[in-house]
Amino acid sequence: MLTYTNSFDNGNHNLTATAGFTTYYNSLSRLDGARKQGVGLVIPNDPDKWFVTIGDAATATNGSTQWERSTLSMLARVIYNYKGKYLFNGSFRRDGSSAFSYTGNEWQNFFLSGRRLADVRRRIHERYQMARYVENQGFLRYRT
């Protein structure tokens, strides 16, 4: 991960940018074989004597599995704000996986953006001012 942070124009503009990548690797290798107990071929109840060569040869089975998968993800994020009032946040991620190589579409892109255009403190202050205005105008007084 790499992060860059900077403020300029006397702190009015603030920028934070982050970039990085992640990797993941996973593999499996398995080999198995089995035989069943046949007529007159007793398999001892002792794990030390369990061999694939013991048992009925007509019931022999075997199998194997082997695979490898890897992923690579690249990511970036930018956060910008102006005077702490206006905020922009943008993110990008590109993921690739060998598990989807047979589809011809190993890579996918993901985007996200967000913004905040108004300062919450300013809105609270405006509501407070409006409440004081209404009170001063007598709208809330009961008149007989």
Backbone as a printed PyTorch tensor [residue, N CA C, xyz], in Angstrom:
tensor([[[  0.8440,  -1.1670,   0.0000],
         [  0.0000,   0.0000,   0.0000],
         [  0.8880,   1.2270,   0.0000]],

        [[  0.4810,   2.2100,  -0.7640],
         [  1.1950,   3.4650,  -0.8800],
         [  0.1750,   4.5710,  -0.6830]],

        [[  0.4580,   5.5370,   0.1920],
         [ -0.4680,   6.6320,   0.4580],
         [  0.2430,   7.9650,   0.2990]],

        [[ -0.4320,   8.8900,  -0.3810],
         [  0.0770,  10.2420,  -0.5860],
         [ -0.9420,  11.2090,   0.0010]],

        [[ -0.5050,  12.1380,   0.8320],
         [ -1.3770,  13.1350,   1.4340],
         [ -0.7560,  14.5060,   1.2260]],

        [[ -1.5890,  15.5040,   0.8350],
         [ -1.0800,  16.8480,   0.6190],
         [ -2.1950,  17.8620,   0.8160]],

        [[ -1.8340,  19.0160,   1.3460],
         [ -2.7330,  20.1650,   1.4620],
         [ -2.0690,  21.3150,   0.7250]],

        [[ -2.8730,  22.0930,   0.0190],
         [ -2.3150,  23.2390,  -0.6840],
         [ -3.3170,  24.3810,  -0.6770]],

        [[ -2.8710,  25.5700,  -1.1090],
         [ -3.6560,  26.8100,  -1.0610],
         [ -4.1000,  27.1040,   0.3670]],

        [[ -3.0970,  27.1460,   1.2710],
         [ -3.3320,  27.4480,   2.6930],
         [ -4.3060,  26.4760,   3.3510]],

        [[ -4.2820,  25.2220,   2.9460],
         [ -5.1330,  24.2080,   3.5640],
         [ -6.5470,  24.1660,   3.0420]],

        [[ -6.8500,  24.9710,   2.0160],
         [ -8.2080,  24.9500,   1.4450],
         [ -8.4780,  23.6670,   0.6640]],

        [[ -7.4490,  23.1510,   0.0280],
         [ -7.5760,  21.9330,  -0.7680],
         [ -6.7820,  20.8300,  -0.0810]],

        [[ -7.4230,  19.6780,   0.1400],
         [ -6.7740,  18.5330,   0.7900],
         [ -6.9600,  17.3060,  -0.0920]],

        [[ -5.8760,  16.5780,  -0.2800],
         [ -5.8960,  15.4180,  -1.1620],
         [ -5.2080,  14.2420,  -0.4780]],

        [[ -5.8510,  13.0870,  -0.5430],
         [ -5.2580,  11.8400,  -0.0760],
         [ -5.4660,  10.7980,  -1.1750]],

        [[ -4.3900,  10.1800,  -1.6040],
         [ -4.4650,   9.1380,  -2.6400],
         [ -3.7840,   7.8750,  -2.1160]],

        [[ -4.4230,   6.7460,  -2.3250],
         [ -3.8930,   5.4610,  -1.8740],
         [ -3.9250,   4.4920,  -3.0520]],

        [[ -2.8650,   3.7240,  -3.1990],
         [ -2.8010,   2.7110,  -4.2550],
         [ -2.1090,   1.4710,  -3.7010]],

        [[ -2.4560,   0.3240,  -4.2480],
         [ -1.8270,  -0.9090,  -3.7960],
         [ -2.3080,  -2.0990,  -4.5930]],

        [[ -1.8170,  -3.2570,  -4.2080],
         [ -2.2600,  -4.4900,  -4.8480],
         [ -2.2230,  -5.6250,  -3.8290]],

        [[ -3.0090,  -6.6400,  -4.1050],
         [ -3.0340,  -7.8380,  -3.2620],
         [ -2.9300,  -9.0560,  -4.1620]],

        [[ -2.3750, -10.1260,  -3.6210],
         [ -2.2900, -11.3830,  -4.3610],
         [ -2.7390, -12.5220,  -3.4480]],

        [[ -3.1930, -13.5770,  -4.0840],
         [ -3.6170, -14.7530,  -3.3350],
         [ -3.3490, -15.9760,  -4.1980]],

        [[ -2.8040, -17.0240,  -3.5960],
         [ -2.5090, -18.2630,  -4.3050],
         [ -3.0460, -19.4280,  -3.4860]],

        [[ -3.6640, -20.3800,  -4.1750],
         [ -4.2100, -21.5500,  -3.5050],
         [ -4.0290, -22.7520,  -4.4320]],

        [[ -3.7230, -23.9060,  -3.8480],
         [ -3.5590, -25.1100,  -4.6760],
         [ -4.0490, -26.3360,  -3.9140]],

        [[ -4.3490, -27.3790,  -4.6710],
         [ -4.7760, -28.6480,  -4.0930],
         [ -4.1880, -29.7750,  -4.9360]],

        [[ -3.6720, -30.7820,  -4.2590],
         [ -3.1720, -31.9760,  -4.9320],
         [ -3.6290, -33.1730,  -4.0990]],

        [[ -4.4010, -34.0810,  -4.7250],
         [ -4.9710, -35.2060,  -3.9960],
         [ -4.8870, -36.4590,  -4.8570]],

        [[ -4.5630, -37.5760,  -4.2200],
         [ -4.5140, -38.8800,  -4.8760],
         [ -5.1860, -39.8810,  -3.9390]],

        [[ -6.1020, -40.6850,  -4.4600],
         [ -6.7740, -41.6550,  -3.6020],
         [ -6.9960, -42.9730,  -4.3490]],

        [[ -7.1580, -44.0120,  -3.5670],
         [ -7.4380, -45.3370,  -4.1070],
         [ -8.1660, -46.1610,  -3.0540]],

        [[ -8.9840, -47.1200,  -3.4930],
         [ -9.7520, -47.9250,  -2.5400],
         [-10.0920, -49.2910,  -3.1470]],

        [[-10.2750, -50.2540,  -2.2750],
         [-10.8010, -51.5760,  -2.6340],
         [-11.7870, -51.9870,  -1.5520]],

        [[-12.7630, -52.7850,  -1.9530],
         [-13.7420, -53.2920,  -0.9910],
         [-13.3630, -54.7030,  -0.5870]],

        [[-13.8760, -55.0890,   0.5520],
         [-13.6470, -56.4500,   1.0550],
         [-14.4690, -57.4250,   0.2220]],

        [[-13.8030, -58.4250,  -0.3270],
         [-14.5050, -59.4050,  -1.1540],
         [-14.8060, -60.6710,  -0.3630]],

        [[-15.4390, -61.6110,  -1.0070],
         [-15.7790, -62.8860,  -0.3820],
         [-14.4810, -63.6420,  -0.1090]],

        [[-14.2670, -64.0070,   1.1160],
         [-13.0770, -64.7460,   1.5040],
         [-11.8370, -63.8790,   1.6320]],

        [[-11.9490, -62.5790,   1.3240],
         [-10.8060, -61.6490,   1.4480],
         [-11.0960, -60.6830,   2.5880]],

        [[-10.7210, -61.0680,   3.7700],
         [-11.0120, -60.2580,   4.9450],
         [ -9.9520, -59.1650,   5.0920]],

        [[-10.4090, -57.9370,   5.2240],
         [ -9.4970, -56.8140,   5.4760],
         [ -9.3930, -56.6750,   6.9930]],

        [[ -8.1900, -56.7490,   7.5530],
         [ -8.0380, -56.6680,   9.0060],
         [ -8.5240, -55.3240,   9.5560]],

        [[ -9.0070, -55.3350,  10.7690],
         [ -9.4770, -54.1190,  11.4270],
         [ -8.2970, -53.4270,  12.1180]],

        [[ -7.2500, -53.1930,  11.3750],
         [ -6.0300, -52.5850,  11.8950],
         [ -5.5090, -51.6100,  10.8360]],

        [[ -5.5510, -50.3200,  11.0950],
         [ -5.1140, -49.3310,  10.0950],
         [ -3.6880, -49.5530,   9.5990]],

        [[ -2.8310, -50.1750,  10.3920],
         [ -1.4640, -50.4490,   9.9470],
         [ -1.4190, -51.4700,   8.8140]],

        [[ -2.5000, -52.2090,   8.6260],
         [ -2.5230, -53.2470,   7.5950],
         [ -3.4630, -52.8910,   6.4380]],

        [[ -3.8710, -51.6280,   6.3600],
         [ -4.7640, -51.1990,   5.2790],
         [ -3.9080, -50.7420,   4.0990]],

        [[ -3.8700, -51.5210,   3.0680],
         [ -3.1340, -51.2040,   1.8500],
         [ -4.1000, -51.3040,   0.6760]],

        [[ -3.8200, -50.6120,  -0.3880],
         [ -4.6810, -50.6630,  -1.5670],
         [ -4.6160, -52.0420,  -2.2210]],

        [[ -3.5600, -52.7760,  -1.9680],
         [ -3.4310, -54.1120,  -2.5800],
         [ -4.2420, -55.1760,  -1.8580]],

        [[ -4.7800, -54.8660,  -0.6710],
         [ -5.6030, -55.8170,   0.0690],
         [ -7.0480, -55.6280,  -0.3780]],

        [[ -7.7740, -56.6770,  -0.5580],
         [ -9.1770, -56.6030,  -0.9300],
         [ -9.4160, -57.1440,  -2.3260]],

        [[-10.6480, -57.0300,  -2.7790],
         [-11.0730, -57.5700,  -4.0670],
         [-10.6100, -56.6360,  -5.1880]],

        [[ -9.7870, -57.1520,  -6.1010],
         [ -9.2410, -56.3450,  -7.1970],
         [-10.3310, -55.8480,  -8.1410]],

        [[-11.4560, -56.5690,  -8.2080],
         [-12.5420, -56.1580,  -9.1020],
         [-13.2370, -54.8920,  -8.6060]],

        [[-13.0720, -54.5510,  -7.3420],
         [-13.7360, -53.3540,  -6.7800],
         [-12.7740, -52.1780,  -6.6390]],

        [[-11.6050, -52.2840,  -7.2190],
         [-10.5920, -51.2280,  -7.0700],
         [-11.0510, -49.9280,  -7.7390]],

        [[-10.8690, -48.8400,  -7.0490],
         [-11.1410, -47.4970,  -7.5960],
         [ -9.9560, -46.6050,  -7.2610]],

        [[ -9.7680, -45.6120,  -8.0890],
         [ -8.7320, -44.6250,  -7.7940],
         [ -9.1450, -43.2920,  -8.3910]],

        [[ -8.5080, -42.2590,  -7.9310],
         [ -8.8210, -40.9220,  -8.4320],
         [ -7.7690, -39.9280,  -8.0030]],

        [[ -7.8120, -38.7930,  -8.6540],
         [ -6.8840, -37.7220,  -8.2900],
         [ -7.4930, -36.3890,  -8.6710]],

        [[ -7.0460, -35.3710,  -8.0000],
         [ -7.4530, -34.0000,  -8.2770],
         [ -6.2380, -33.1150,  -8.0830]],

        [[ -6.1090, -32.1590,  -8.9710],
         [ -5.0260, -31.1950,  -8.8060],
         [ -5.4600, -29.8990,  -9.4760]],

        [[ -5.2770, -28.7990,  -8.7760],
         [ -5.5550, -27.4910,  -9.3570],
         [ -4.7660, -26.4080,  -8.6490]],

        [[ -4.5900, -25.3100,  -9.3340],
         [ -3.9450, -24.1180,  -8.7880],
         [ -4.7890, -22.9200,  -9.1920]],

        [[ -4.9210, -21.9830,  -8.2920],
         [ -5.6550, -20.7470,  -8.5750],
         [ -4.8840, -19.5840,  -7.9850]],

        [[ -4.9190, -18.5060,  -8.6860],
         [ -4.2840, -17.2970,  -8.1610],
         [ -5.1390, -16.0930,  -8.5230]],

        [[ -5.0710, -15.0830,  -7.6710],
         [ -5.7790, -13.8320,  -7.9250],
         [ -4.8120, -12.6720,  -7.7420]],

        [[ -5.1010, -11.6030,  -8.4570],
         [ -4.3460, -10.3660,  -8.3400],
         [ -5.3570,  -9.2360,  -8.3560]],

        [[ -5.2360,  -8.3320,  -7.4000],
         [ -6.1390,  -7.1860,  -7.3210],
         [ -5.3070,  -5.9220,  -7.2330]],

        [[ -5.6850,  -4.9420,  -8.0480],
         [ -5.0640,  -3.6210,  -7.9930],
         [ -6.1380,  -2.6450,  -7.5520]],

        [[ -5.7800,  -1.7450,  -6.6500],
         [ -6.7760,  -0.8250,  -6.1220],
         [ -6.2110,   0.5790,  -5.9930]],

        [[ -7.1200,   1.5570,  -6.0760],
         [ -6.7490,   2.9590,  -5.9240],
         [ -7.9210,   3.7120,  -5.3080]],

        [[ -7.5930,   4.7190,  -4.5160],
         [ -8.6230,   5.5320,  -3.8770],
         [ -8.1230,   6.9630,  -3.7800]],

        [[ -8.9950,   7.9230,  -4.0920],
         [ -8.6720,   9.3390,  -3.9980],
         [ -9.7490,  10.0180,  -3.1610]],

        [[ -9.3120,  10.7910,  -2.1810],
         [-10.2280,  11.5810,  -1.3520],
         [ -9.7900,  13.0330,  -1.4600]],

        [[-10.7240,  13.9000,  -1.8410],
         [-10.4390,  15.3290,  -1.9850],
         [-11.4900,  16.1000,  -1.2070]],

        [[-11.0630,  17.1610,  -0.5030],
         [-12.0460,  18.0450,   0.0960],
         [-11.5830,  19.4870,  -0.0430]],

        [[-12.5560,  20.3610,  -0.1320],
         [-12.3110,  21.7940,  -0.2500],
         [-12.8550,  22.4730,   0.9980]],

        [[-11.9460,  23.0360,   1.7830],
         [-12.2810,  23.7570,   3.0170],
         [-13.0880,  22.8970,   3.9880]],

        [[-12.9700,  21.6070,   3.9100],
         [-13.6900,  20.7270,   4.8190],
         [-15.1880,  20.7110,   4.5910]],

        [[-15.6620,  21.3590,   3.5150],
         [-17.0970,  21.4340,   3.2540],
         [-17.5340,  20.5350,   2.1170]],

        [[-16.7290,  20.4620,   1.0960],
         [-17.0960,  19.7060,  -0.0950],
         [-16.1390,  18.5290,  -0.2190]],

        [[-16.6920,  17.3530,  -0.2940],
         [-15.8900,  16.1380,  -0.2590],
         [-16.1820,  15.2860,  -1.4870]],

        [[-15.1270,  14.7430,  -2.0940],
         [-15.2540,  13.7710,  -3.1770],
         [-14.4150,  12.5540,  -2.8240]],

        [[-14.9810,  11.3730,  -3.0480],
         [-14.2980,  10.1140,  -2.7730],
         [-14.4770,   9.2100,  -3.9860]],

        [[-13.3770,   8.7490,  -4.5590],
         [-13.4510,   7.8540,  -5.7030],
         [-12.5650,   6.6400,  -5.4850]],

        [[-13.0850,   5.4540,  -5.8090],
         [-12.3320,   4.2170,  -5.6380],
         [-12.4080,   3.3900,  -6.9140]],

        [[-11.3320,   2.6640,  -7.1880],
         [-11.2710,   1.7780,  -8.3480],
         [-10.5440,   0.5060,  -7.9350]],

        [[-11.0630,  -0.6200,  -8.3840],
         [-10.4300,  -1.9090,  -8.0900],
         [-10.5150,  -2.7750,  -9.3460]],

        [[ -9.4230,  -3.4250,  -9.6720],
         [ -9.3660,  -4.3400, -10.8150],
         [ -8.9170,  -5.6930, -10.2820]],

        [[ -9.7890,  -6.6970, -10.4390],
         [ -9.5300,  -8.0410,  -9.9300],
         [ -9.3490,  -9.0060, -11.0920]],

        [[ -8.3270,  -9.8370, -10.9910],
         [ -8.0940, -10.8860, -11.9720],
         [ -7.9560, -12.2180, -11.2630]],

        [[ -8.5210, -13.2750, -11.8610],
         [ -8.4600, -14.5930, -11.2480],
         [ -8.2300, -15.6550, -12.3180]],

        [[ -7.3140, -16.5610, -12.0480],
         [ -7.0670, -17.6630, -12.9790],
         [ -8.2240, -18.6600, -12.9860]],

        [[ -9.0950, -18.6120, -11.9810],
         [-10.2330, -19.5360, -11.9260],
         [-11.2060, -19.3010, -13.0790]],

        [[-11.1810, -18.1050, -13.6730],
         [-12.0900, -17.7920, -14.7720],
         [-11.3810, -17.7270, -16.1190]],

        [[-10.1800, -18.2870, -16.2050],
         [ -9.4190, -18.2090, -17.4510],
         [-10.1330, -18.9160, -18.6060]],

        [[-10.9160, -19.9500, -18.3120],
         [-11.6230, -20.6700, -19.3660],
         [-12.7340, -19.8380, -19.9880]],

        [[-13.2010, -18.7870, -19.3180],
         [-14.2730, -17.9390, -19.8650],
         [-13.7270, -16.8600, -20.7760]],

        [[-12.4110, -16.6150, -20.7150],
         [-11.8320, -15.5170, -21.4840],
         [-12.0720, -14.1700, -20.8400]],

        [[-12.6110, -14.1570, -19.6380],
         [-12.9330, -12.9120, -18.9370],
         [-12.3300, -12.9700, -17.5370]],

        [[-11.0030, -12.9810, -17.4700],
         [-10.3180, -13.1360, -16.1850],
         [-10.3510, -11.8760, -15.3330]],

        [[-10.5770, -10.7220, -15.9510],
         [-10.4800,  -9.4390, -15.2350],
         [-11.8420,  -8.7610, -15.1290]],

        [[-12.0860,  -8.1570, -13.9660],
         [-13.2950,  -7.3700, -13.7370],
         [-12.8970,  -6.0510, -13.0850]],

        [[-13.6170,  -4.9910, -13.4200],
         [-13.3690,  -3.6610, -12.8590],
         [-14.5320,  -3.2560, -11.9610]],

        [[-14.2060,  -2.5820, -10.8640],
         [-15.2170,  -2.1200,  -9.9060],
         [-14.9390,  -0.6530,  -9.5850]],

        [[-15.9670,   0.1750,  -9.6860],
         [-15.8470,   1.6090,  -9.4340],
         [-16.7750,   2.0080,  -8.2980]],

        [[-16.4000,   3.0610,  -7.6070],
         [-17.2470,   3.6300,  -6.5700],
         [-16.8890,   5.0980,  -6.4390]],

        [[-17.9060,   5.9490,  -6.3590],
         [-17.6360,   7.3670,  -6.1240],
         [-18.7000,   7.9100,  -5.1850]],

        [[-18.3330,   8.9410,  -4.4860],
         [-19.2610,   9.5720,  -3.5620],
         [-18.9080,  11.0270,  -3.3940]],

        [[-19.8640,  11.7960,  -2.9480],
         [-19.6120,  13.2170,  -2.7270],
         [-20.5200,  13.7390,  -1.6340]],

        [[-20.0780,  14.7660,  -1.0100],
         [-20.8750,  15.4860,  -0.0190],
         [-20.7260,  16.9540,  -0.3620]],

        [[-21.8180,  17.5910,  -0.7540],
         [-21.7320,  18.9600,  -1.2570],
         [-22.0260,  20.0180,  -0.2110]],

        [[-22.6560,  19.6760,   0.8720],
         [-23.0050,  20.6860,   1.8650],
         [-22.3990,  20.3200,   3.2060]],

        [[-22.0330,  21.3260,   3.9430],
         [-21.4540,  21.1190,   5.2590],
         [-22.5790,  20.9290,   6.2730]],

        [[-22.5160,  19.8850,   7.0590],
         [-23.5580,  19.5780,   8.0290],
         [-23.6850,  20.6960,   9.0590]],

        [[-22.5510,  21.2320,   9.4900],
         [-22.6130,  22.3010,  10.4920],
         [-23.3690,  23.5090,   9.9680]],

        [[-23.2110,  23.8290,   8.7000],
         [-23.9060,  24.9830,   8.1200],
         [-25.4050,  24.7510,   8.1260]],

        [[-25.8390,  23.5220,   7.7970],
         [-27.2780,  23.2270,   7.7850],
         [-27.8750,  23.3030,   9.1860]],

        [[-27.1530,  22.8210,  10.1820],
         [-27.6450,  22.9120,  11.5580],
         [-27.7820,  24.3720,  11.9670]],

        [[-26.7980,  25.1830,  11.6190],
         [-26.8470,  26.6130,  11.9460],
         [-28.0330,  27.2840,  11.2480]],

        [[-28.2840,  26.9430,   9.9820],
         [-29.4230,  27.5280,   9.2600],
         [-30.7430,  27.1470,   9.9160]],

        [[-30.8730,  25.9320,  10.3630],
         [-32.1120,  25.5150,  11.0280],
         [-32.2910,  26.2430,  12.3590]],

        [[-31.1950,  26.4220,  13.0640],
         [-31.2560,  27.1600,  14.3200],
         [-31.6930,  28.6050,  14.0590]],

        [[-31.1270,  29.2320,  13.0340],
         [-31.4870,  30.6090,  12.6950],
         [-32.9570,  30.6930,  12.2950]],

        [[-33.4580,  29.7030,  11.5520],
         [-34.8590,  29.7110,  11.1370],
         [-35.7800,  29.5720,  12.3560]],

        [[-35.4190,  28.7290,  13.2920],
         [-36.2280,  28.5600,  14.4950],
         [-36.2730,  29.8610,  15.2930]],

        [[-35.1570,  30.5550,  15.3840],
         [-35.1350,  31.8510,  16.0970],
         [-35.9750,  32.8810,  15.3600]],

        [[-35.9380,  32.8850,  14.0320],
         [-36.7300,  33.8220,  13.2430],
         [-38.2150,  33.5860,  13.4810]],

        [[-38.6230,  32.3080,  13.4290],
         [-40.0320,  31.9730,  13.6410],
         [-40.4660,  32.3940,  15.0360]],

        [[-39.6220,  32.1730,  16.0190],
         [-39.9550,  32.5470,  17.3930],
         [-40.0730,  34.0690,  17.5310]],

        [[-39.1530,  34.7830,  16.9210],
         [-39.1750,  36.2460,  17.0000],
         [-40.3600,  36.8470,  16.2690]],

        [[-40.8580,  36.2180,  15.2400],
         [-42.0000,  36.7350,  14.4930],
         [-43.3220,  36.4340,  15.1940]],

        [[-43.2750,  35.6420,  16.2260],
         [-44.4830,  35.3690,  16.9930],
         [-45.3470,  34.2810,  16.3930]],

        [[-44.8470,  33.5340,  15.4390],
         [-45.6480,  32.4670,  14.8290],
         [-45.9910,  31.3770,  15.8330]],

        [[-45.1750,  31.2440,  16.8390],
         [-45.4080,  30.1670,  17.8000],
         [-46.1980,  30.6340,  19.0100]],

        [[-46.5080,  31.9200,  19.0950],
         [-47.2810,  32.4160,  20.2360],
         [-48.7760,  32.1380,  20.0160]],

        [[-49.4520,  31.8250,  21.1100],
         [-50.8870,  31.6180,  21.0430],
         [-51.5570,  32.9460,  21.3230]],

        [[-52.4030,  33.4020,  20.4090],
         [-53.0910,  34.6880,  20.5790],
         [-54.5790,  34.4470,  20.8290]],

        [[-55.1000,  35.2240,  21.7310],
         [-56.5500,  35.1140,  22.0210],
         [-57.2770,  36.3230,  21.5500]]])
